[in-house]
């Protein structure tokens, strides 16, 4: 035969138990919903216009840099994109917004 046990709680104790249970469930949910790997700056890509603005150069100068192999773009159809890792590599090798 099963026995029933009753626990007597005050209103404040009951509120605290409910609050803690909900808080714990929300924290667990938030951990599940976090992105697995946050986007790193190296994962971004820049368009030709973005890169020209960053380096304060013209499109023609950027074209010359790509023709000389100073920076390697990614071509997707008609789009020309520059991975941030490539931009940072080029800047580390002396190609910067101050070079003209």
N, C-alpha and C positions, 0 to 999 in steps of 0.2 A: 504494500500500500504506500502511495506517495504522500509525502508530508509537504505542507505548504509553510514556507518561512516568509514572514513579512519584515521588511526593513522600514523603520520609521525615519523619515527625513524631514527636515524643516524646508520651508519654501526656498530659502537661500541655498541650502545644500543641493536641492533638486535642480535649481537654476544653474549652479556651478557645474554639476555633473553633465547636464545637457550642453552647456557652453563648451566644456572641455571635449566632449564627444564630437560636437560639430566642428570645433576648431581642428581637432586631430584629423577628421575626415577631409576637411578643406585643404589642410597641409599635404596630405597624401595625394589628393587630387591635383594640387598645384605641382607636385613633384612629377606626377605622371605626364602632365601637360607641358612641361618644359621641353624646349627643343633638344634633340639629342646632341647636336653639335651646333653651337651658335655660329652665325656667319662671321667669319674672320675677314678683316680688311683685305687680306690677300685673295679672298674668293671673289671680290668684286671685279667688275670690268668697267673700263672707261671708254666712251666713244671718242672719236677724233676731236670733236668739239670740246668735250670735257678735258681731254689731255692738253689741248691747245690753251684752254683757259688756265689749267693748273700750271703750265710752264710759261705762259704768256708769250706764245709763239704763234705764227700763222699756220694755216693748213699746208701751205707750200713747204714751209720749213719742216713740218712733221713728215710730209711726204718724202723729203730729202733724207731725213733721219731713218725712215723705214727702208729706203732704197740703199742706203749705206750700211744697213744692218745694225744700226745703233739701238734700235728697238724693234721687236718682232711682234706684229699684230696677229690677231686671229680673224680670219675672214669667214663670215657666216652669210652665204649668199652675197648680197650687195653690201652687207654691213661690215665695217671694219672696227674691231674691238681690241682693246689693250687690257690684258689681265693686270690687276694691281701688282701681282708678284713681278711681272715683267717691267712695269713702271718703276717699282722700287729698285729692281736690279739695275736698270738704266741710270737711275739717279745715283745709286751707289758707285757706278762706274764713271761718274763725272758728268753725265748728261743731266742738266738741271734746268730749272726755269730761268736761270740767270745767264745761260749760255746763248749767245747769238752769233 
